[in-house]
Structure formats: C-alpha cells, structure tokens
Amino acid sequence: MLATIGSVLSRLVGHVSTRMQRLPEPELMRDVVQVMAYAAADFSAGDQRTLALIDALFTSPPTGTAPAVILDLGCGPGNITLPLARRFPGAQVIGVDGSPAMLEVARERADQQGLQIDLRCSTLQGLALEPVDLIVSNSLLHHLHEPDLLWRLTRRFAAPGCRVLHRDLRRPVSLAEVHRLQQLHCPDAPAVLIQDFCASLVAAFTPEEVRQQLAAAGLDALSVEAEDDRYLVVSGLVD
C-alpha cells in the first residue's frame, strides 16, 4: 500500500538538520494503480524539455552524426523512448525498465504508433549491452538506492563520443520547500501522484552530490546544472 503524504513527510522529521537529508524511495513502480496514474498523467512539458536538451547535444558544437544506437534507461511507459524513435528513425532504440507493467504500456503505445523499439525488462544490475551512441534517462537517478550504478553503466555502455543526457529532480532544502513545490506544480493531481512527487523530491540528489558521484566514476567531464526550481541536468560527451 502506498504511504500517505503525511506519513511520507513525517518519516523525514528525524532526518532534518541544517539541510534536509535524502530518504530513498522504492526503486521500481510495481503497483498497478501507481503505474496507470503515472502513464495517464500529463508530463508533456517536462518531456519536451528533456527532448530539447537531447536535440541540443546534436545541434550545438561539437556536432556529430545521428546516433546509431540509443539507450533509454528507466524508460517507463515510453514518454522519451517513443519520441526518440521518431526523431532518429534510422537508430536502434533500446528502452530498459524493471517494471513489467510500465513496459506493457510502452509496448502498447509503440504498437499504436507503428514504432519498432527494443523494450527490455531488466534491472540495471543485470543489464548487458554493446556500446551505444546516446544514453538518456528521465527521472531515474532519484529512484536508485546505489546512484553510482547509473554512472558505472554510463561509462560501460558509452561508445567513444557517446552523448549523455540524464535529467532528474533535485532535492529541496526543507520540508517547507517540498510542500511549496507540491502546491505550485501539482495542487490538484491525483493523490497517488502527489505522494510520488513529494517522495521523489526527498529521494533526489543535489547538484553537488551528483558532481561528487561523477568524479568518483571518472565522468567529471560531464556537466551538472540546476534547472528551474526543481530539476538538475547531467549532460555532455564520454570519450
């Protein structure tokens, strides 16, 4: 059963010091109600921003050829995977998620749109692939109990010159800020989405924490930038 918003926040009281500490959430969305609410929600503004950032990797210097193989980690219902398949019709697009229910939605959408996408149900720990030319994720990092796993896989699967775009939430400084962001961005959303939004904010990382993770993984050439009032973006090339 999903926790109520109040119980999610009450769990944090003992974690608050001068800055709110991270409290991880479950890594996978397995609850059918949760999956369907997420799939039905309108995330189009955020999705378009993620896709625009990916486009910028290929239209801003240094420019390069279109990717032959694209990897979308934590692809969920395909919000980013499907547009990438349309954007790069000659590419092999691989979407990976550990939730069968999420992938079922993605497959239905791909079939409806006539898109050929390689959708794989796998944990990140069990993933085996050949090198790829573009690695993306959208709202994946905050789900991971071991965030360095994402950076190890980024290095392992990146072909020379691979472009990288990971976009995720960033953790606010206080519970009061969590509440403010929830009231600002999803005041009338279904309860399950409000719960997920609050829990995800608390489970997210700060830009400085991500920079430290990248340095430990030997990926400190990637940039980490705060975006608007609640996101961070990791981007760049892996040589």
N, C-alpha and C positions, 0 to 999 in steps of 0.2 A: 504494500500500500504506500502511496506517495505521502510524504510528510506534508503537513500544512505549512503555510507561510510562517505562521507564528512559531512553530516548532523548529523550522529551519533557522530562523533568526535567533531563537532562544538558545540554540546549541552554540551560538557564537559568543555569547556573553563572556564566557571564561577565556575566550581566545583574543579578546581585545586588549591591546596595550596602547602604546603610542600610535601604532598603526595596526589596522585590522589584519590578522594573520589568515593565511589561506586555510580553508576547510574543504578537502576534496569531496566530490560527489560521485555517484556511480559512473563507471566508465562507459557502460552501454545502456541504450534505451531499449528495454525489452518489453515494458508494459504496453499492451496494445492501445489502450486509451491514450497514453502519452505519445506513442508513435503517430497515431491518427491525428491528434491535435497538432502536433508539430508539422505533419505533412500538409494539413489543411490551412495552416497559418500563412499569412502574407508576409514573407521575408524579402519581397522583391527589391526594396530599396537597398538593403544590405547586400543582397546577391548581386545586384547591378554594380555596386561599388567594388565588390570583390572581382568581378569580371573586368571592370575598367582597369583595376590595378594589374591584372594579368595581361590585358592588352598593352598596357604601358611598358611591360617588360620586353615587348617585341617591337614597339614603335618608337621608343626612346633609345638614344645611344647607350650602350653599344647594341645596334640592331642585329638581328640574326634571322636565319631561315625558320619557317614554321616547324613546330615540334613534330617528330615522327611518332613519339610515344609519350602519352600524358598519364600521370598518376594522380588521382584524387583520393587522398587518404581521409577516412571517415566521411564517406560521400553521402551518407544518409539517404534521403529519398531522391537524390539526384539533382538538387537545386543548382549546383555548379557543374556537375558532370555533363548533364544534357546540353546546356548552352555551349560548353566547350566542344562537344562533339559536333555541334552546328558551326561553331566558329572555326574549327580546324577539321574539315570533312575528310582530309587525307590521313589523319592521325589515328593511331590505335589509342583509344581512350579506355583506361582501366579505372574503375571505381571500386574501392575497398571499404567494407564496413563489417563490424562484428555482429550487427543486429539483423537477423533474417527478416524480421518484419519491415525494417527500413528498406532493405534491398528488394523486397516484394513490391513495394510502392515504386521504387526506382525502375524496376523491370516493366511494370505496367505502363509507366509514363514513357519509357523508351519505345516500347512496342506501339503505343498510340501515336508517337511522333515519327515512327519509322527509322529510329536511330539504332545503329549497331554499336553497343557498348559492352565491354568485358566487365561484368559486375561479379565481384568475388566476395564471398562471405569468409572472413578471416580475421583473427586477432592480428594486431600489429606484430606481436612477438612471433607469430607463425608465418609471416608473410615472406615469400620468396619470389623475386623478380629479377629480370635482366635490367641493366641500366636504362634510364628514361631521360627525356629531354626537358620535361616540365613536371615539377612536383608542386601540388597545391593542397591546401586544407582550409576549411572554413569552419570555425568554431569547434575545433578538435582539441587543441592543446589543453584547455581547461578541464577536459574530461580525464586526462591521463594522470594516474597516480605516480607514474615514473616519467616525467616530462622529457628526460634525456633520451628516452626511446625514440621520440619523434626526430630528434636531431641525429641520432645514430642512423636511423633509416634514411633520412635525407642525404647523409653523406654516402651511405652504402649504395643507394639506388640512383644517385646522380651520375649521369654520363658527363664527360668533360664539357663545360659550358652550359650545364643544366641550369635552367631558370627556376627560381623558387618563390612561391608566394604563400605564406601562412598568415591568415587573418583571424583574430580571436578577440574575445572580450579581455579587458584588463580590470584588475581588482581595485575597487574604490578604497578610500582611506578609512571609511567608517560605516557603521550600520545605518546611520542617518543618510549617508550618501546613497547606499543601496536603496533605501526607501524612496529617496527623491528621484532616482533614475527610474525606478519602477513606476512611480506615479506619473512621470513625464512621458515615458515611452510605451507603457502598456497598462494604462489605468483600467481599461475595460476588457482586457483579454480574458479568455477562459482561465479558471483558477489553476489548472494544471500548467499552463504556460507562465503564469505569474510565479508560481512556485519554482519552475525550472529557471526562469530569468533570475530570480533572487539567488538561488543556489549556485547558478553558473557564475554570477558576478563574484560571489565569495570564493568560488573554486578557481578563479582566474589568477593569472600572474601579473606582476608589474613589469614594465619595460626593463628595469634594471635587473630583475630576476632572470628575464629571458636573455639579456646580454651575457649574464654570467653563465647560463646554460650553453649558449652558443660558443663562448670562449672555451669552455671545458670540452666541447665537441670538436674544436678546431674549425668552427664555422663563423668566427668573429668578423669575417669579411661581409657577412650579411648584415643589412641594416635593420634596426628596430626603431619604429616610430610610433608615438602615440597618435591616435586618430580620434577626432571629435571628443565626446565626453565619456566614451566607454570602450573603445577598441584599441588594439595595437596591431601593427603590421610588420611582419618579418619578410624581407624581400632581397633579391639580388641573384648573383650567379655563383655557381660552385665550379671551380676549375679542377 
